[in-house]
Structures are given as structure tokens and as C-alpha cells.
């Protein structure tokens, strides 16, 4: 039983999987934040263009 427990303590494959999962989650979070910011910037530009088209057509 002690041999099994010591082998479990030395096994680091689970820790590596958790680290990769955390890295993937952080990358996904950065992509989501970047896409949100880009979407807001594009929306603002389209509003400016729409306002310019509406005011010049009147």
C-alpha cells in the first residue's frame, strides 16, 4: 500500500494535464475578450458611417 501511495505522489501526468487545461482556458479567455473589443470597435465605426450617410442624404 505504501508503494502504491508513493507512486501516486510521484506521478505528475495529472498535473501536466491541468496545466495545459489552464493554458487553454487563458488563451480562450483572451480570444473572447479580444473579439468583444473588436466587435465593439467595428460597431462604433458602422454607427459613425451610418450617421454620416443619413445626414448627407437629408
PDB file of N, CA, C and O in Angstrom:
ATOM      1  N   UNK A   1       0.827  -1.196   0.000  1.00  0.00           N
ATOM      2  CA  UNK A   1       0.000   0.000   0.000  1.00  0.00           C
ATOM      3  C   UNK A   1       0.870   1.258   0.000  1.00  0.00           C
ATOM      4  O   UNK A   1       0.560   2.233  -0.686  1.00  0.00           O
ATOM      5  N   UNK A   2       1.933   1.233   0.754  1.00  0.00           N
ATOM      6  CA  UNK A   2       2.827   2.394   0.817  1.00  0.00           C
ATOM      7  C   UNK A   2       3.505   2.612  -0.535  1.00  0.00           C
ATOM      8  O   UNK A   2       3.722   3.754  -0.939  1.00  0.00           O
ATOM      9  N   UNK A   3       3.839   1.534  -1.232  1.00  0.00           N
ATOM     10  CA  UNK A   3       4.463   1.648  -2.551  1.00  0.00           C
ATOM     11  C   UNK A   3       3.488   2.297  -3.542  1.00  0.00           C
ATOM     12  O   UNK A   3       3.880   3.151  -4.337  1.00  0.00           O
ATOM     13  N   UNK A   4       2.237   1.892  -3.488  1.00  0.00           N
ATOM     14  CA  UNK A   4       1.215   2.468  -4.360  1.00  0.00           C
ATOM     15  C   UNK A   4       1.032   3.959  -4.061  1.00  0.00           C
ATOM     16  O   UNK A   4       0.920   4.766  -4.984  1.00  0.00           O
ATOM     17  N   UNK A   5       1.002   4.322  -2.792  1.00  0.00           N
ATOM     18  CA  UNK A   5       0.827   5.721  -2.403  1.00  0.00           C
ATOM     19  C   UNK A   5       2.020   6.570  -2.849  1.00  0.00           C
ATOM     20  O   UNK A   5       1.835   7.684  -3.339  1.00  0.00           O
ATOM     21  N   UNK A   6       3.233   6.057  -2.685  1.00  0.00           N
ATOM     22  CA  UNK A   6       4.416   6.828  -3.091  1.00  0.00           C
ATOM     23  C   UNK A   6       4.473   6.985  -4.604  1.00  0.00           C
ATOM     24  O   UNK A   6       4.922   8.017  -5.102  1.00  0.00           O
ATOM     25  N   UNK A   7       4.020   5.969  -5.343  1.00  0.00           N
ATOM     26  CA  UNK A   7       3.996   6.079  -6.799  1.00  0.00           C
ATOM     27  C   UNK A   7       2.941   7.124  -7.225  1.00  0.00           C
ATOM     28  O   UNK A   7       3.154   7.865  -8.185  1.00  0.00           O
ATOM     29  N   UNK A   8       1.819   7.177  -6.514  1.00  0.00           N
ATOM     30  CA  UNK A   8       0.781   8.163  -6.801  1.00  0.00           C
ATOM     31  C   UNK A   8       1.292   9.579  -6.553  1.00  0.00           C
ATOM     32  O   UNK A   8       0.979  10.492  -7.317  1.00  0.00           O
ATOM     33  N   UNK A   9       2.072   9.769  -5.500  1.00  0.00           N
ATOM     34  CA  UNK A   9       2.611  11.097  -5.171  1.00  0.00           C
ATOM     35  C   UNK A   9       3.611  11.553  -6.238  1.00  0.00           C
ATOM     36  O   UNK A   9       3.646  12.734  -6.586  1.00  0.00           O
ATOM     37  N   UNK A  10       4.415  10.638  -6.755  1.00  0.00           N
ATOM     38  CA  UNK A  10       5.434  10.992  -7.750  1.00  0.00           C
ATOM     39  C   UNK A  10       4.870  11.180  -9.156  1.00  0.00           C
ATOM     40  O   UNK A  10       5.537  11.769 -10.007  1.00  0.00           O
ATOM     41  N   UNK A  11       3.665  10.696  -9.417  1.00  0.00           N
ATOM     42  CA  UNK A  11       3.075  10.790 -10.752  1.00  0.00           C
ATOM     43  C   UNK A  11       2.666  12.235 -11.029  1.00  0.00           C
ATOM     44  O   UNK A  11       1.854  12.800 -10.295  1.00  0.00           O
ATOM     45  N   UNK A  12       3.217  12.832 -12.075  1.00  0.00           N
ATOM     46  CA  UNK A  12       2.943  14.226 -12.403  1.00  0.00           C
ATOM     47  C   UNK A  12       2.142  14.380 -13.691  1.00  0.00           C
ATOM     48  O   UNK A  12       1.961  15.504 -14.160  1.00  0.00           O
ATOM     49  N   UNK A  13       1.664  13.301 -14.272  1.00  0.00           N
ATOM     50  CA  UNK A  13       0.933  13.407 -15.540  1.00  0.00           C
ATOM     51  C   UNK A  13      -0.381  14.151 -15.358  1.00  0.00           C
ATOM     52  O   UNK A  13      -0.800  14.875 -16.261  1.00  0.00           O
ATOM     53  N   UNK A  14      -1.035  13.997 -14.232  1.00  0.00           N
ATOM     54  CA  UNK A  14      -2.270  14.734 -13.975  1.00  0.00           C
ATOM     55  C   UNK A  14      -2.024  16.223 -13.840  1.00  0.00           C
ATOM     56  O   UNK A  14      -2.820  17.039 -14.306  1.00  0.00           O
ATOM     57  N   UNK A  15      -0.920  16.574 -13.201  1.00  0.00           N
ATOM     58  CA  UNK A  15      -0.582  17.995 -13.044  1.00  0.00           C
ATOM     59  C   UNK A  15      -0.310  18.630 -14.400  1.00  0.00           C
ATOM     60  O   UNK A  15      -0.674  19.784 -14.630  1.00  0.00           O
ATOM     61  N   UNK A  16       0.322  17.892 -15.292  1.00  0.00           N
ATOM     62  CA  UNK A  16       0.603  18.419 -16.626  1.00  0.00           C
ATOM     63  C   UNK A  16      -0.691  18.656 -17.386  1.00  0.00           C
ATOM     64  O   UNK A  16      -0.833  19.670 -18.070  1.00  0.00           O
ATOM     65  N   UNK A  17      -1.633  17.734 -17.272  1.00  0.00           N
ATOM     66  CA  UNK A  17      -2.918  17.901 -17.955  1.00  0.00           C
ATOM     67  C   UNK A  17      -3.652  19.123 -17.417  1.00  0.00           C
ATOM     68  O   UNK A  17      -4.267  19.861 -18.186  1.00  0.00           O
ATOM     69  N   UNK A  18      -3.596  19.342 -16.118  1.00  0.00           N
ATOM     70  CA  UNK A  18      -4.247  20.513 -15.521  1.00  0.00           C
ATOM     71  C   UNK A  18      -3.581  21.794 -16.013  1.00  0.00           C
ATOM     72  O   UNK A  18      -4.266  22.773 -16.308  1.00  0.00           O
ATOM     73  N   UNK A  19      -2.264  21.794 -16.104  1.00  0.00           N
ATOM     74  CA  UNK A  19      -1.557  22.982 -16.595  1.00  0.00           C
ATOM     75  C   UNK A  19      -1.951  23.298 -18.033  1.00  0.00           C
ATOM     76  O   UNK A  19      -2.194  24.457 -18.372  1.00  0.00           O
ATOM     77  N   UNK A  20      -2.015  22.274 -18.877  1.00  0.00           N
ATOM     78  CA  UNK A  20      -2.428  22.503 -20.266  1.00  0.00           C
ATOM     79  C   UNK A  20      -3.870  23.005 -20.323  1.00  0.00           C
ATOM     80  O   UNK A  20      -4.196  23.864 -21.143  1.00  0.00           O
ATOM     81  N   UNK A  21      -4.712  22.487 -19.478  1.00  0.00           N
ATOM     82  CA  UNK A  21      -6.091  22.958 -19.434  1.00  0.00           C
ATOM     83  C   UNK A  21      -6.186  24.418 -19.026  1.00  0.00           C
ATOM     84  O   UNK A  21      -6.976  25.173 -19.593  1.00  0.00           O
ATOM     85  N   UNK A  22      -5.385  24.819 -18.045  1.00  0.00           N
ATOM     86  CA  UNK A  22      -5.380  26.224 -17.618  1.00  0.00           C
ATOM     87  C   UNK A  22      -4.856  27.137 -18.718  1.00  0.00           C
ATOM     88  O   UNK A  22      -5.384  28.229 -18.925  1.00  0.00           O
ATOM     89  N   UNK A  23      -3.829  26.699 -19.417  1.00  0.00           N
ATOM     90  CA  UNK A  23      -3.286  27.498 -20.523  1.00  0.00           C
ATOM     91  C   UNK A  23      -4.333  27.661 -21.614  1.00  0.00           C
ATOM     92  O   UNK A  23      -4.519  28.757 -22.142  1.00  0.00           O
ATOM     93  N   UNK A  24      -5.017  26.575 -21.953  1.00  0.00           N
ATOM     94  CA  UNK A  24      -6.059  26.639 -22.983  1.00  0.00           C
ATOM     95  C   UNK A  24      -7.196  27.569 -22.546  1.00  0.00           C
ATOM     96  O   UNK A  24      -7.733  28.321 -23.360  1.00  0.00           O
ATOM     97  N   UNK A  25      -7.555  27.517 -21.281  1.00  0.00           N
ATOM     98  CA  UNK A  25      -8.621  28.394 -20.780  1.00  0.00           C
ATOM     99  C   UNK A  25      -8.207  29.859 -20.844  1.00  0.00           C
ATOM    100  O   UNK A  25      -9.017  30.713 -21.203  1.00  0.00           O
ATOM    101  N   UNK A  26      -6.963  30.160 -20.503  1.00  0.00           N
ATOM    102  CA  UNK A  26      -6.491  31.546 -20.568  1.00  0.00           C
ATOM    103  C   UNK A  26      -6.437  32.052 -22.007  1.00  0.00           C
ATOM    104  O   UNK A  26      -6.772  33.206 -22.273  1.00  0.00           O
ATOM    105  N   UNK A  27      -6.018  31.197 -22.931  1.00  0.00           N
ATOM    106  CA  UNK A  27      -5.990  31.588 -24.340  1.00  0.00           C
ATOM    107  C   UNK A  27      -7.406  31.848 -24.842  1.00  0.00           C
ATOM    108  O   UNK A  27      -7.648  32.819 -25.559  1.00  0.00           O
ATOM    109  N   UNK A  28      -8.341  30.978 -24.463  1.00  0.00           N
ATOM    110  CA  UNK A  28      -9.733  31.165 -24.876  1.00  0.00           C
ATOM    111  C   UNK A  28     -10.299  32.461 -24.307  1.00  0.00           C
ATOM    112  O   UNK A  28     -11.020  33.181 -24.998  1.00  0.00           O
ATOM    113  N   UNK A  29      -9.977  32.759 -23.059  1.00  0.00           N
ATOM    114  CA  UNK A  29     -10.439  33.996 -22.441  1.00  0.00           C
ATOM    115  C   UNK A  29      -9.884  35.219 -23.163  1.00  0.00           C
ATOM    116  O   UNK A  29     -10.601  36.200 -23.365  1.00  0.00           O
ATOM    117  N   UNK A  30      -8.619  35.166 -23.548  1.00  0.00           N
ATOM    118  CA  UNK A  30      -8.011  36.281 -24.275  1.00  0.00           C
ATOM    119  C   UNK A  30      -8.662  36.458 -25.643  1.00  0.00           C
ATOM    120  O   UNK A  30      -8.883  37.586 -26.084  1.00  0.00           O
ATOM    121  N   UNK A  31      -8.970  35.353 -26.317  1.00  0.00           N
ATOM    122  CA  UNK A  31      -9.622  35.440 -27.624  1.00  0.00           C
ATOM    123  C   UNK A  31     -11.020  36.036 -27.483  1.00  0.00           C
ATOM    124  O   UNK A  31     -11.423  36.874 -28.289  1.00  0.00           O
ATOM    125  N   UNK A  32     -11.750  35.610 -26.473  1.00  0.00           N
ATOM    126  CA  UNK A  32     -13.106  36.127 -26.265  1.00  0.00           C
ATOM    127  C   UNK A  32     -13.067  37.620 -25.955  1.00  0.00           C
ATOM    128  O   UNK A  32     -13.870  38.389 -26.483  1.00  0.00           O
ATOM    129  N   UNK A  33     -12.138  38.023 -25.104  1.00  0.00           N
ATOM    130  CA  UNK A  33     -12.025  39.446 -24.761  1.00  0.00           C
ATOM    131  C   UNK A  33     -11.629  40.269 -25.988  1.00  0.00           C
ATOM    132  O   UNK A  33     -12.172  41.348 -26.222  1.00  0.00           O
ATOM    133  N   UNK A  34     -10.690  39.757 -26.760  1.00  0.00           N
ATOM    134  CA  UNK A  34     -10.259  40.460 -27.974  1.00  0.00           C
ATOM    135  C   UNK A  34     -11.370  40.569 -29.001  1.00  0.00           C
ATOM    136  O   UNK A  34     -11.539  41.610 -29.635  1.00  0.00           O
ATOM    137  N   UNK A  35     -12.128  39.492 -29.164  1.00  0.00           N
ATOM    138  CA  UNK A  35     -13.229  39.514 -30.126  1.00  0.00           C
ATOM    139  C   UNK A  35     -14.311  40.496 -29.672  1.00  0.00           C
ATOM    140  O   UNK A  35     -14.911  41.186 -30.496  1.00  0.00           O
ATOM    141  N   UNK A  36     -14.556  40.558 -28.373  1.00  0.00           N
ATOM    142  CA  UNK A  36     -15.543  41.522 -27.862  1.00  0.00           C
ATOM    143  C   UNK A  36     -15.112  42.946 -28.110  1.00  0.00           C
ATOM    144  O   UNK A  36     -15.917  43.778 -28.527  1.00  0.00           O
ATOM    145  N   UNK A  37     -13.857  43.234 -27.858  1.00  0.00           N
ATOM    146  CA  UNK A  37     -13.347  44.591 -28.085  1.00  0.00           C
ATOM    147  C   UNK A  37     -13.375  44.943 -29.571  1.00  0.00           C
ATOM    148  O   UNK A  37     -13.724  46.064 -29.942  1.00  0.00           O
ATOM    149  N   UNK A  38     -13.009  43.993 -30.409  1.00  0.00           N
ATOM    150  CA  UNK A  38     -13.035  44.226 -31.855  1.00  0.00           C
ATOM    151  C   UNK A  38     -14.465  44.453 -32.330  1.00  0.00           C
ATOM    152  O   UNK A  38     -14.718  45.327 -33.159  1.00  0.00           O
ATOM    153  N   UNK A  39     -15.389  43.670 -31.807  1.00  0.00           N
ATOM    154  CA  UNK A  39     -16.797  43.832 -32.180  1.00  0.00           C
ATOM    155  C   UNK A  39     -17.332  45.191 -31.793  1.00  0.00           C
ATOM    156  O   UNK A  39     -18.077  45.807 -32.554  1.00  0.00           O
ATOM    157  N   UNK A  40     -16.962  45.665 -30.620  1.00  0.00           N
ATOM    158  CA  UNK A  40     -17.400  46.999 -30.189  1.00  0.00           C
ATOM    159  C   UNK A  40     -16.813  48.085 -31.080  1.00  0.00           C
ATOM    160  O   UNK A  40     -17.503  49.044 -31.426  1.00  0.00           O
ATOM    161  N   UNK A  41     -15.556  47.945 -31.450  1.00  0.00           N
ATOM    162  CA  UNK A  41     -14.909  48.944 -32.310  1.00  0.00           C
ATOM    163  C   UNK A  41     -15.550  48.974 -33.688  1.00  0.00           C
ATOM    164  O   UNK A  41     -15.781  50.046 -34.245  1.00  0.00           O
ATOM    165  N   UNK A  42     -15.836  47.805 -34.237  1.00  0.00           N
ATOM    166  CA  UNK A  42     -16.475  47.740 -35.556  1.00  0.00           C
ATOM    167  C   UNK A  42     -17.887  48.308 -35.480  1.00  0.00           C
ATOM    168  O   UNK A  42     -18.316  49.020 -36.389  1.00  0.00           O
ATOM    169  N   UNK A  43     -18.603  48.008 -34.425  1.00  0.00           N
ATOM    170  CA  UNK A  43     -19.961  48.540 -34.256  1.00  0.00           C
ATOM    171  C   UNK A  43     -19.936  50.057 -34.196  1.00  0.00           C
ATOM    172  O   UNK A  43     -20.785  50.714 -34.798  1.00  0.00           O
ATOM    173  N   UNK A  44     -18.981  50.617 -33.485  1.00  0.00           N
ATOM    174  CA  UNK A  44     -18.857  52.074 -33.391  1.00  0.00           C
ATOM    175  C   UNK A  44     -18.580  52.685 -34.762  1.00  0.00           C
ATOM    176  O   UNK A  44     -19.167  53.708 -35.115  1.00  0.00           O
ATOM    177  N   UNK A  45     -17.696  52.069 -35.532  1.00  0.00           N
ATOM    178  CA  UNK A  45     -17.379  52.582 -36.877  1.00  0.00           C
ATOM    179  C   UNK A  45     -18.612  52.545 -37.776  1.00  0.00           C
ATOM    180  O   UNK A  45     -18.874  53.494 -38.515  1.00  0.00           O
ATOM    181  N   UNK A  46     -19.369  51.448 -37.712  1.00  0.00           N
ATOM    182  CA  UNK A  46     -20.574  51.354 -38.534  1.00  0.00           C
ATOM    183  C   UNK A  46     -21.603  52.405 -38.132  1.00  0.00           C
ATOM    184  O   UNK A  46     -22.298  52.942 -38.994  1.00  0.00           O
ATOM    185  N   UNK A  47     -21.713  52.706 -36.851  1.00  0.00           N
ATOM    186  CA  UNK A  47     -22.640  53.756 -36.405  1.00  0.00           C
ATOM    187  C   UNK A  47     -22.216  55.111 -36.953  1.00  0.00           C
ATOM    188  O   UNK A  47     -23.055  55.895 -37.397  1.00  0.00           O
ATOM    189  N   UNK A  48     -20.912  55.390 -36.923  1.00  0.00           N
ATOM    190  CA  UNK A  48     -20.408  56.658 -37.457  1.00  0.00           C
ATOM    191  C   UNK A  48     -20.699  56.752 -38.948  1.00  0.00           C
ATOM    192  O   UNK A  48     -21.151  57.791 -39.429  1.00  0.00           O
ATOM    193  N   UNK A  49     -20.443  55.674 -39.680  1.00  0.00           N
ATOM    194  CA  UNK A  49     -20.702  55.666 -41.122  1.00  0.00           C
ATOM    195  C   UNK A  49     -22.194  55.804 -41.403  1.00  0.00           C
ATOM    196  O   UNK A  49     -22.597  56.539 -42.305  1.00  0.00           O
ATOM    197  N   UNK A  50     -23.019  55.088 -40.619  1.00  0.00           N
ATOM    198  CA  UNK A  50     -24.471  55.186 -40.807  1.00  0.00           C
ATOM    199  C   UNK A  50     -24.987  56.582 -40.539  1.00  0.00           C
ATOM    200  O   UNK A  50     -25.841  57.081 -41.272  1.00  0.00           O
ATOM    201  N   UNK A  51     -24.486  57.211 -39.510  1.00  0.00           N
ATOM    202  CA  UNK A  51     -24.884  58.589 -39.211  1.00  0.00           C
ATOM    203  C   UNK A  51     -24.452  59.550 -40.310  1.00  0.00           C
ATOM    204  O   UNK A  51     -25.190  60.473 -40.656  1.00  0.00           O
ATOM    205  N   UNK A  52     -23.263  59.338 -40.857  1.00  0.00           N
ATOM    206  CA  UNK A  52     -22.775  60.197 -41.926  1.00  0.00           C
ATOM    207  C   UNK A  52     -23.617  60.025 -43.190  1.00  0.00           C
ATOM    208  O   UNK A  52     -23.920  61.001 -43.877  1.00  0.00           O
ATOM    209  N   UNK A  53     -23.989  58.793 -43.492  1.00  0.00           N
ATOM    210  CA  UNK A  53     -24.818  58.546 -44.674  1.00  0.00           C
ATOM    211  C   UNK A  53     -26.203  59.149 -44.477  1.00  0.00           C
ATOM    212  O   UNK A  53     -26.745  59.757 -45.400  1.00  0.00           O
ATOM    213  N   UNK A  54     -26.782  58.993 -43.294  1.00  0.00           N
ATOM    214  CA  UNK A  54     -28.113  59.545 -43.025  1.00  0.00           C
ATOM    215  C   UNK A  54     -28.133  61.056 -43.068  1.00  0.00           C
ATOM    216  O   UNK A  54     -29.085  61.648 -43.575  1.00  0.00           O
ATOM    217  N   UNK A  55     -27.092  61.693 -42.543  1.00  0.00           N
ATOM    218  CA  UNK A  55     -27.080  63.164 -42.513  1.00  0.00           C
ATOM    219  C   UNK A  55     -26.788  63.739 -43.898  1.00  0.00           C
ATOM    220  O   UNK A  55     -27.247  64.839 -44.204  1.00  0.00           O
ATOM    221  N   UNK A  56     -26.050  63.038 -44.731  1.00  0.00           N
ATOM    222  CA  UNK A  56     -25.753  63.573 -46.060  1.00  0.00           C
ATOM    223  C   UNK A  56     -26.922  63.348 -47.020  1.00  0.00           C
ATOM    224  O   UNK A  56     -27.037  64.050 -48.025  1.00  0.00           O
ATOM    225  N   UNK A  57     -27.778  62.392 -46.728  1.00  0.00           N
ATOM    226  CA  UNK A  57     -28.911  62.106 -47.600  1.00  0.00           C
ATOM    227  C   UNK A  57     -30.116  62.977 -47.328  1.00  0.00           C
ATOM    228  O   UNK A  57     -31.060  62.979 -48.118  1.00  0.00           O
ATOM    229  N   UNK A  58     -30.111  63.701 -46.258  1.00  0.00           N
ATOM    230  CA  UNK A  58     -31.289  64.502 -45.897  1.00  0.00           C
ATOM    231  C   UNK A  58     -31.388  65.773 -46.668  1.00  0.00           C
ATOM    232  O   UNK A  58     -32.327  66.544 -46.469  1.00  0.00           O
TER     233      UNK A  58
END
